[in-house]
Amino acid sequence: RTYLRCPSCQLIFVLEKYWLSAEDEKATYDLHENDAGDMGYRKFLSRLSTPLLAKLASKQRGLDFGCGPGPTLSTLFEEQGHQMDLYDPFYYNDTAVFERKYDFICATEVVEHLGAPSRQLAAVFMMLKRGGWLGIMTKLVTDKQAFSNWHYIRDMTHICFYSQSTFLYLAQHFNAELAFVANDVILLKKKDD
């Protein structure tokens, strides 16, 4: 595939002609064996849930955006007393979530699959209440050399790739506070204005 870089936000992306069909993309996701009973998977997701839970008041309403066929992140939050909605274009395609407001939204291993990330992230950010949190988990581009040998680009469902510069741009664009919690965990807080 050919990779392009946005000169404004530094997002690296592939052209639509390289995207999988919706059927092939879903077939890839159907192979995932994500299960709320899998302690290894729960530990992986806790890298986002733990720092985000520390920011939340009790009994908040959240959205697991791009939850996939075996929602587990939502379970981690529900076990801590939060109310969760699910959205996934293939498995939980409830577009009513786009009409609601949330205290927090999570997107784990999702943003690299977005075909129109600027528009889609803007829509997600609009769903946040003032002071709300957007938690993202995605691997970050570090440099050109590492990118060329990176396992993340070998997954054909991954069509856009973010760096710290991309998230700095997004934070400014959305008037959000930004925290890099880990190499692949990013928290954005919608400012109260």
N, C-alpha and C positions, 0 to 999 in steps of 0.2 A: 504494500500500500504506500501511497505518497502521503506525507504528513506536511501540513501547513501550520504556520504560527500566526496568530493575531498580533499585529504590531501594537495594539492598545493594551490588551490584557494578558498577552503572552500565552493564551490557551493554544495548545497544539491539538489539531483535529484532522480527521480524514474526510474527504469529499463523499457525498452521498452515494456515488457510484460504487464505493467500496463497502457500503453497509450490507449486512445480511437482510434477507427478506424477513418480514414479521414472523413467518412460519419457522424459518431456520433459527431466528433469534430465540423464539419460545422453545423450540426443540432443545437448544443449548441449556436454557434455564431449567427445563424439565429434568435434566440430568443432575441438577443440584440436589443434594440430600440434606437440606437444612431442616433441623428438627429441634424443637424446644427442649427435648429431653437429652440432647447431646451436650454433655458438659464442656467439651472442647469448643463447640460452637458458641455456647453461652459465654465462655471465657473470652473468646475472640470479640464478641459483641460488647462485652463489658468494658472494653477499652474506650468505647464511646459512651455507654450508658452510665458508667461510674462517674466520670467528670461532669456529665450533664445532670445527673441526679443531684449532685452537690450544689448545683445552681438553682434548682427548682424548689418552690414552695410546695406544701403538701396538696394533694388532690388536684393536680393540674390536668388539663386536657391536651393530649398530644396526638400526633399523626406519624405513623410509620410509612413514609413515602417510598414506594418501591420495595414493598415488604417481601415480594417473591412468593413462591408456592408454599413455604413453611414458615409463616411469621413467628419470629422468636424474640426480636428486639422488643416488640410490643408486650410480650409476656414479662420480660425483665422489668418494664416500667409498671405494668399492672400489678406485679407482685409487690411493688413499693407504693401502691395505692393510687396510681394515676389512671385516668380513663384514656383509652387509646382507640383511634380509628385507623383503618388500614386502607392503603391505596397501592395498587399495582396495575398497570395497563393490561397485563395478561391474566392475572389471577384474582384481583379484587378491584375491578374497574368501576368503582362507585364514584362517579364524577361529582356527586353531591358534596364531597369533601372540599371542593374548590369554592364552595359557597360559605364555608365555615371559617371561624377564626380559632387559632390554636395558641396555647401558651408555649408549646415547643413542637418542633418537627424534626424528625430524624431521617437521614438518607445514608444508609450504610452500603457501600459498594454499589452506588446508583448513579452518581453524577457522570461517571465515565461512559455511561450508556445513552446520555441525552443527545438527541439529534439537533435540538435548538436550545442549547444551554442558557443563553441570555434570556430568551423568552420564558423558558420553563422555570429557571431559578427566580425570575421576577414574579412569576405566578405563585411560586411557593412562598416567597418572601411576603407577598401581599396577604397571604393567609395567616401570617403571624400577628398576634396582638402586639401592641407597643410593649417593649421590654421583653418580648418573646425570644426564644432561642432556636437557632437552626444548627443542628449537629450533623456534621458530614464526616464520613469515613471514605477516603480514597487515597490511593498511592499518589505521591507527588513527584513530578519531574524534577530532577536535580540539575542535570547538565546534558549536553548533546552526546557526549561519549557514553554516559550511563544509559541514555535513552535508546541508543542503537542496539544495546545488548539486553534491554529490559524485558523481563517475562511478561509484564503487563500489556505490552503492545501485541503480544502473540495471541491474545484473546480477541477474536474477531468481533465480539459484541462490544468491545471497548473502542469507542470512536472519538473521544475527546479526553485530553490529559491536562491536568492542572498543575501549577507550580505555586510556590508561596507568593510569587508576583501576581498570579491570577487572583488569588484570594485577597491580597491587598487591594487590588483593583475593585473586586466585588464589594469588599467592605466599604470602600469609599463611595462606590456607585449606589449602594443600598443604605448609606448612612448607618453603618453597623459597627459595633465594637468587634474586634477579631482576636481570637486566641488560638495559637497552634498548640494543642495539648500533647500531641505526639507527632511522629513523622507522617502519620496518615489520618490524624484526627483533628478536625477543625471545628471551632465553635464560633458562631456569629450571633451577636445579640442586637436585635432591632432597637435602636435608640428611642427614647421616649419623645424625642423632638424638642 
